[in-house]
Amino acid sequence: MASNSTPMAGSAARGRPRAAKRALKTAVRAIARVLALPGAAAAGFGRVAPSFQFFGQLLALVPGLPGDYLRAAYYGMTLRACSPDVRISFGTFFARSASSLGRGAYVGAFCVLGDCDIGERTQIASHVQILSGRHQHGRGADGAVLGADSGRFRRVSVGEDCWIGAAAIVMADVGARSTIGAGAVVTRRVPPDTVAVGNPARPLPRARAAGPRAEARTL
């Protein structure tokens, strides 16, 4: 019995810090939810667009880890769907509450996200824009640019396990497990398991794509 108790005791000791960390994270999320509740309520839990955008932009300016928790709590109450297990970095905000953010997703700093669905475990680098499609502003008969109410908006889908590089602009769907290179401009659908780079973004041949895709998983 004595020989078996030592490994069991060691396993229990290792488990205690993990359990404490989970409990602390749960408590911090609960506090963040309480703090974010007034703003979410004022935004009609996502139904009042001007208030939704105002509080989203306000919370985007809260720095550090407290800001990450507050943004996750706010969007958990105002987006169509948002897991509590996400990270939304400083300066980032959603423009439309119909969006969703999957479990384990990470969004870097200074991103602007339109009407979009972001899959689980997808990683988005800093300064990325995901637009609500490619046709958000029309032109009048005289060629003048019209307001957003004249545009055609659509929801853009970014699949699970994607990597979107810094300063990319995404206007079309990105399939699961795909990599979008830094600075790329996605104007057409990117199939799953694809590496796309450039402006406009074009898929790399599979032989060349294998290396960057493996590298993206480590980032």
C-alpha positions, 0 to 999 in steps of 0.5 A: 500500500505504501508504494502505491500511495506515493504516486497517487499523492503526487498526482493529487498534489499536481492536480491541486494547482490546476483546480485552483487555477480553474476556480480562479478563472471561473471567479474572474469570469463571474466578476467580469460578467457582473461588471459588463452587465450594465453595458450589455443591458444598455445594448439590449443584449445586442439588440440596440445597435448604437449602444452595442457598438458604443460599449464594445468600443469603450471596452476595447480600450480597457488594457491588459488581462482585465480588458480581455475578460471584460470583452469576453464577458460583454460579447458573451451577453451580446453576440449571437453566440460567444464562448466564455473561453475566448480572448479578445485583445486590446483595441478590438471590437465587433461592429455587428451583434449577429456575429459568433465566436467559437470556443478557444478562439483568439483575436489579436489587438486592433481588429475590426470584425463585421458580421462574421462567424469565427470557428473554434480555436481559430487564431486572428493576428493584430490589425485584421479586418473581417468585413460584412462582405464585399459590397457594403457601399453602392454608387448613385447614378452620378457615381457618388458613393452612397451610405451603408444603407445602400450596401449588400451585407452578408455574414462571412464565415471563418472556419475552425482551426484557421490562422489569419495573419496580421493586417489581413482583410477578409471579405469572403469565407475561409474554410476550416484549417486554412492559413491566410498570410499577413496582409492578404486581401481575401475577396473570394472563398478560400477552401478548407486546408488552404494557404492563401497569400497576396492581394487578392489572396490566391492559394499556394500550391499544396507542395509549398503550402505544407510548410507554412500550414505546419508553421501556423499551427505552432504560432 
